[in-house]
Amino acid sequence: MDRVYKKIEIIGISGKSFEDAIEKASKSLHALAWFEVTEQHGRIDNGKIVEFQAIIKVAFKLDE
């Protein structure tokens, strides 16, 4: 079975968690096959974490 996939990098941002940021990013595309977290960042305001950022690479199957 031959298949063709496209791999791109996207960024998800959440005020809850890294996992939520990954889910938000992956919901923007359909038919995802896999993801790889390449970076995680956060933003701190007044000593409190206020934003989680996840940079992920995702692959999705292309139509033939």
C-alpha positions in Angstrom: 0.0 0.0 0.0 1.6 3.3 -1.1 0.7 6.5 0.7 1.7 10.1 0.5 1.8 12.4 3.6 2.4 16.1 4.0 4.3 17.3 7.1 4.0 20.8 8.4 4.8 22.7 11.6 2.1 24.5 13.5 1.8 26.3 16.9 -1.0 25.8 19.4 -1.5 28.2 22.3 -3.6 27.7 25.4 -4.2 29.2 28.8 -4.7 25.7 30.3 -1.8 23.4 29.5 0.6 22.1 26.9 -1.7 19.2 26.2 -4.6 21.6 25.4 -2.3 23.7 23.2 -1.4 20.5 21.2 -5.1 19.6 20.9 -6.0 23.1 19.7 -3.3 23.0 17.1 -4.2 19.5 15.8 -7.9 20.4 15.6 -7.1 22.9 12.9 -6.4 20.1 10.4 -8.3 17.0 9.4 -7.1 13.4 8.9 -3.9 13.7 10.9 -1.7 10.7 11.1 0.8 11.7 13.8 2.4 14.6 15.6 5.7 15.4 17.1 6.3 18.1 19.8 9.4 20.0 18.8 9.2 22.9 21.3 7.3 24.0 24.3 7.2 27.5 25.6 5.2 29.5 28.1 4.5 33.1 29.0 4.7 34.3 32.6 2.8 37.4 33.9 3.3 38.5 37.5 4.9 35.2 38.5 2.1 33.1 37.1 2.0 31.0 34.0 -0.6 32.5 31.7 0.0 30.9 28.4 1.3 27.5 27.1 2.7 27.3 23.6 3.4 24.0 21.8 5.2 23.9 18.5 4.4 20.6 16.8 5.0 18.9 13.5 2.0 17.1 12.1 1.5 14.7 9.2 -1.7 14.2 7.3 -2.5 11.9 4.4 -2.9 13.5 1.0 -5.6 12.5 -1.4 -4.5 10.5 -4.4 
